[in-house]
Amino acid sequence: MQGKRRFERWYMKYMVKSPVLFCVYLGVFFGVFLIASSVVTLEERQTYEAKINGEEIEIVCGEALELFDNRVYFYEDRNREVFSFAVKEAAYSDGVMRILLCGGQKEVSGTITVEIVSGEHTLFQRIFGKAGAA
């Protein structure tokens, strides 16, 4: 009972009558948020419809695509399974981007959806900046 009264007096003195401790709490948590959002990085991905033939993916596009990293993600149905492969070679000619995959190809054929990483930015840039804006 005595401990509860002591806590009540402390709470009234520092939290209700004086906003200093509240402002310190607010500042600490705001600082933690800024640091955490500056550390977390997110990939920016471009999505294209493509055809896959064995280990080669053909994307019909108007211009050459620049690969930010050496990986490509593809799927038939994103809710079932997403495949990730390293890119062995990428070439653009006549409006078609051809990507040759490293390693064995999974049981996917025909028309697929391809996601290519086109950049990277922090969570802070995503929330407060223009990163990812269309």
C-alpha positions as CSV (number, residue, x, y, z in Angstrom):
1,M,0.0,0.0,0.0
2,Q,2.8,2.4,0.9
3,G,4.6,1.6,-2.4
4,K,1.4,2.5,-4.4
5,R,1.2,5.9,-2.6
6,R,4.8,6.6,-3.3
7,F,4.3,5.9,-7.0
8,E,1.2,8.1,-7.0
9,R,3.1,11.0,-5.6
10,W,6.0,10.5,-8.0
11,Y,3.6,10.3,-10.9
12,M,1.8,13.5,-9.9
13,K,5.1,15.3,-9.3
14,Y,6.9,14.4,-12.5
15,M,4.2,13.4,-15.1
16,V,1.3,15.7,-14.3
17,K,2.7,18.9,-12.8
18,S,5.8,19.0,-14.9
19,P,6.0,17.8,-18.6
20,V,9.8,17.3,-18.5
21,L,9.8,13.5,-18.1
22,F,7.0,13.1,-20.7
23,C,9.0,15.2,-23.2
24,V,12.1,13.1,-22.4
25,Y,10.1,9.9,-23.1
26,L,8.7,11.4,-26.3
27,G,12.2,12.5,-27.5
28,V,13.7,9.1,-26.8
29,F,11.0,7.2,-28.7
30,F,11.1,9.6,-31.6
31,G,14.9,9.2,-31.8
32,V,14.6,5.4,-31.7
33,F,12.0,5.6,-34.6
34,L,14.3,7.8,-36.7
35,I,17.3,5.6,-36.2
36,A,15.3,2.4,-36.9
37,S,13.7,3.8,-40.0
38,S,17.1,5.0,-41.3
39,V,18.6,1.5,-40.9
40,V,15.8,-0.6,-42.5
41,T,16.3,-0.9,-46.3
42,L,13.6,-1.8,-48.8
43,E,13.9,-3.0,-52.4
44,E,12.1,-1.2,-55.1
45,R,10.8,-3.7,-57.7
46,Q,9.5,-3.3,-61.2
47,T,6.9,-5.9,-62.4
48,Y,6.6,-7.2,-66.0
49,E,4.8,-9.9,-67.8
50,A,7.2,-12.3,-69.5
51,K,7.6,-15.7,-71.2
52,I,10.0,-18.3,-69.8
53,N,11.7,-20.9,-72.0
54,G,13.9,-23.3,-70.1
55,E,16.5,-21.0,-68.4
56,E,15.7,-17.9,-70.5
57,I,13.2,-15.2,-69.6
58,E,11.9,-12.9,-72.4
59,I,10.4,-9.6,-71.4
60,V,8.8,-7.4,-74.1
61,C,9.5,-3.8,-73.1
62,G,10.2,-0.6,-74.9
63,E,13.7,0.0,-73.4
64,A,16.6,-1.9,-71.8
65,L,16.1,-2.7,-68.2
66,E,18.8,-2.0,-65.7
67,L,19.3,-4.7,-63.1
68,F,20.2,-3.2,-59.7
69,D,21.3,-6.5,-58.2
70,N,22.0,-9.8,-59.9
71,R,18.7,-11.5,-58.9
72,V,15.3,-11.8,-60.6
73,Y,12.1,-13.0,-59.0
74,F,9.3,-14.7,-60.9
75,Y,6.0,-16.5,-60.3
76,E,2.9,-17.8,-61.9
77,D,0.8,-17.2,-58.8
78,R,2.4,-15.0,-56.1
79,N,0.2,-16.6,-53.4
80,R,1.7,-20.1,-54.1
81,E,5.4,-19.7,-54.7
82,V,7.9,-17.1,-55.7
83,F,11.2,-18.3,-57.4
84,S,14.4,-16.3,-57.0
85,F,17.4,-16.9,-59.4
86,A,20.7,-15.3,-60.1
87,V,21.1,-13.7,-63.5
88,K,23.9,-15.2,-65.6
89,E,23.5,-12.8,-68.6
90,A,21.1,-10.1,-69.6
91,A,20.8,-8.7,-73.2
92,Y,18.4,-6.3,-74.9
93,S,17.6,-6.3,-78.6
94,D,14.6,-5.4,-80.8
95,G,12.3,-4.4,-77.9
96,V,12.9,-7.7,-76.0
97,M,15.0,-8.1,-72.8
98,R,16.4,-11.6,-72.6
99,I,17.6,-12.8,-69.2
100,L,19.6,-16.1,-68.8
101,L,19.2,-17.7,-65.4
102,C,21.9,-19.5,-63.3
103,G,21.0,-22.9,-62.0
104,G,18.2,-25.2,-62.8
105,Q,14.8,-23.9,-63.8
106,K,11.8,-24.8,-61.7
107,E,8.6,-26.3,-63.0
108,V,7.4,-23.0,-64.5
109,S,6.7,-22.5,-68.1
110,G,4.7,-20.2,-70.4
111,T,3.6,-16.7,-69.3
112,I,4.9,-15.6,-65.9
113,T,5.2,-12.4,-63.9
114,V,8.8,-11.2,-63.3
115,E,9.9,-8.7,-60.7
116,I,13.3,-7.0,-61.2
117,V,14.9,-5.0,-58.4
118,S,15.4,-1.5,-59.7
119,G,16.6,0.3,-56.6
120,E,16.9,0.4,-52.9
121,H,15.9,3.0,-50.3
122,T,15.4,3.3,-46.5
123,L,12.1,3.2,-44.7
124,F,12.7,6.8,-43.7
125,Q,12.9,7.8,-47.4
126,R,9.8,5.8,-48.1
127,I,7.7,7.5,-45.4
128,F,9.0,11.1,-45.6
129,G,10.7,11.3,-49.0
130,K,9.9,10.8,-52.6
131,A,11.2,7.2,-52.8
132,G,8.9,4.9,-54.6
133,A,6.7,7.7,-55.8
134,A,5.2,7.1,-59.2
